[in-house]
Amino acid sequence: MKLTPSLPATPEEYRQRYFELQRAAQANAKHRPVAEDDGNGAMIVPAELTILDETVPGGWYWSARVERGRTLRIVNEMARSSVSALFWNADDTSERYNAGDTVKVQWSAALGKGRLLFSDMGRVLMSITEDTSGGHDALLGGSTAATNLRKYGQHNLRNSRDNFVLAAAKHGLDRRDIPPCITFFAPVRTTDDGRFSWHNDTTKPGAFVDLRAEMNVLVALSNCPHPLDPSPSWTAAPVRAIVWRSPVPGQHDTCRTRTDEAVRGFDNTDTLVRN
């Protein structure tokens, strides 16, 4: 008879078990096969592969359905914008992006190339197949009317929370369907004493992030300043949203094979898509 390991009994045992799992996950990530660069991260998307190429003005929002296997590229052309983003399963919007699980399952809040955006059902919504920025915020979320008032002393400035409400309404969703978001091009880091700080060293013109849809995904973007942006004035420049037909992932695709957690997430996702 196979015996099931007993659960930890004390807080300290739980703590030690957590660190054991963390070390195992990090070790697996280092030894998983990594695919060679297949051109997925090319700076210029060929015109024949481009499905749409739109500009999102500073302060405004954008939404679209991105089919499975296609990639959304967000380009911060002037290095003066942060872009908050939300994701839903386009075929069942009760399933949506889960910020907590995305960080917890991958043992890291430093999301970049090779990392995944998980849903609240343990499936993979998007894979980060390329990232030339390296500075994103998976913890704090986007701006609200309250954060704008506190930072800029004005209550009538556009913010990500209200933008998401407007974007969601266009797809039959409401405030209850808006979970915590991720914000790209927001170089937020944590200090040794647990505080959040902003690091401009990763900000550069033309930086982009590629997000490959692993199921049919409804995407909403909000181009508003992040609450920790050090600029004393509300400032946001236009960004580009490009959807393109990306290559089919290979057997050793970095995102699909990087960790055991990634493999399980894709098993769950592929089962849903096949059915």
N, C-alpha and C positions, 0 to 999 in steps of 0.2 A: 504494500500500500504506500502510495506517495504521500508524504507528509507536507502540509502547507506551513511555511515558516511563520512563526508567531509574530504578531504585530508588536512594535515597541510599546513599552509599558509606562515610560516616564517621559517628561518633556525633553530631558537631555538625550534619551535614546532616540526620540523622534528627530532631534537636531542632528545627531550623528548619522542617522539613516539618510537624512536630507543631503548631507555633504557626501556620503558614499554614492548616492545616485547622481549628484552633480559631477563628481569626479569621473564616474563611469561614462556619463553623457559626453563630457569634454574629451575623454580618451577616444571614444568611438568617432567623434567628429574629426579627430586628427588622422585616424587610420582608414577612414572611408575612401574609396577611390574617387578621384576628382577628374571630371572630364576636361579635356583640352579645350581651349577657346575655339569655338566653332563659328565665330563671327556674330554671335548673338549681341555682343556689346559694341557693334560698329557705331561710330559717332554719327553716321548719316544713314537713315533708313532708306533703302531704294524706293523710288517713286512707285514702281510696280507692286510693291508690297504694302504700300500705305493705304489704309481704309479711310481714315480721316485725320486731319491735321487742323486743330482749332486753337485759338488764342483765348485764354481766360484772363480778362482784365483784372487789375488790382482791385481787391475788395469783392469780387464776384465769385459765383459758383458755377460748376459744370457737372453734368451727369450724363452717363451713357451706359448702355448694355455692352459688355465686352464678352464675346463668345469664347468658349473653352478653346485653348490653344493659341489665342491671339494675345498680343502684348500691348499694354498701355505704357507709353513712355511719357514721363513728366519732365519737362525741360525748364530749368531755372536760368533763363538766358542772361538776365542782368544781375544775378546773385543778390537780389534785393527782396526776395519773397520766401515765405514759408507756405507750404501747401498741406492743409489738413485733409484727410481722406477717410471715407467710410466705404464698406463693402457689404453687399448682401448676395445671397444665392438668388439669382435672377428668376429661377423657376419656383422658388419657395422662400419668400422674403422673411419668413419667421426665423430663418437661419441667417446669422449675420456675423460680422467681424467681432472677435472677442480679444480685446487688448490684454486682459489678464492671462488668458491661456496662451496667447502668442508669445509672451515673455516667459511664462512659467514652463511651458513644454520644452522650450529651446534653451532654458537655463541662462538666458541673456536678454537684456534690454537693448543691446547694441545691435540693431537690425541693419543688415546690409546685404551685399551679394551672397547668395547661397542660403539666405534665411527665408522663412515662410510666414504668411499671414493666415492664422487659423480662425475657423468659425467656432461658434459656441457648440457645435456638434462634433468637434474633434476632427473636422475635415479641413483640407487646404483650399482656401479661396484663391490666393495669389502666391506666386513665387517671385522673389527678387532675383532676377537673372542677371542684372547688371546694375552697378551703382558707382557713379564717379564722384559722389559727394561725401558719403561716409558720415554724415551728421544728421541723424533723424531722432525724433522724440517719440518713444513708444509709451511714455508714462504720464505726461501731464495733460495731454489733450489740447484742444484748440481754444481760441478766444471766445468770450461771451460778452454780453452787454456790460456785465458787472466788472469783468477784468479790464475792459476798455475804459470804463468810467474811473476805475481806480488808478489806471496807468496814465490816461491822457486827460482826465477831467471832463470828458464829454460822453454823453449817453447815446448820441445819434450816429456813431460810427459803425460801419459794417463789421460784423463779427462772424466767426465760423459756426457758432451754435445756431444763429438765426438763418445763416445760409443753408445749413443742413436741413432745417425745418422746411425751407422753401424747396430745396431739391427733392426731399422725400415726398412732399405733397404732390409733385409732378408725377410720381409713380404710385399714388394711392396709399402712401405711408404717412404717419404723423409723428408727433414728438415721442411717443412710446416706442417707436421703432429706431430711435437714434441712440446707439451705444457710444461709449468713449471711443475716440478716434486715434489715429496715428498722424503725426505731422512730419512731412518730409522737408528737408533743407532747414531743419531746426536743430543746430548743434548743441543739444542739451546734454550735460554730463552731471554725474553725482560726485560730490566731494567726499573726502574721508569721513566727515562728520554727518553725512547723509543729506546734505543740502544740494539743491539743483543750481547749476551755473551754465552760462552761455559761452561757447567758444567759437569765435569767428574764424579760426584758423582753417576750417574745412570749407568755408564759403568761397566759391569761385564761379565766375560767369560761365554759362553753358553747361553747368553740372546737370546730370540727369539720372533718373532711376527708371529701370525697366521692370514692369510687373506683369508676369505671364499669368493669364487666367487658367486655373485648373478645373474650373467648372464654369457654367455661364454665370457671369457676375454683373451685378448692378453696382456701378461706381459713382460716388459723389465726391467732388473736390471743392474745397473752399480756399481761395487765395487771399488770406488775411494775415496780418502780422501775428506772430506767436506771442503769448503773454510775457515771455522772458526776453523778447527782442530788445536789445539795449537802446535802440533809437528812441530819442525823447519825443519824436513825432510819429503819428500813424503813417506808415509808408509801405506800399506794396506795388511792385511792378508786374507787368503781364508775364504769364508763363504759357508754355505750349503743352497741349495734350495731344499726343499722336497715338493712334491705334493702328497696329500693323500685323501682318501675317508672319508670325515668327516660326522658326524651324521646329519640327516635331522633336521633343526631347529624346535623347538617345538612352541606351541601356545604363550608362554611367553618368547620367545627368546630375550635376552637382547638387541641385536643390532636392532631387528625389532620393539621393543616396547619402547625404552628408551625415545623418545620424539615425540611430534606431527610431527615434521619435518621428523623424521625417518619413521613414519607411512606413511606419504604422499610420501616420496621417494620410499618406497617399493610398495605402490599402483601403482605408475608410472612404476616401474620395473616389477612387476608381470603382469601388463596389456600387456607390451611388450612381455614378455616370453610366455604368454598364446596365444597371437596372432601369 
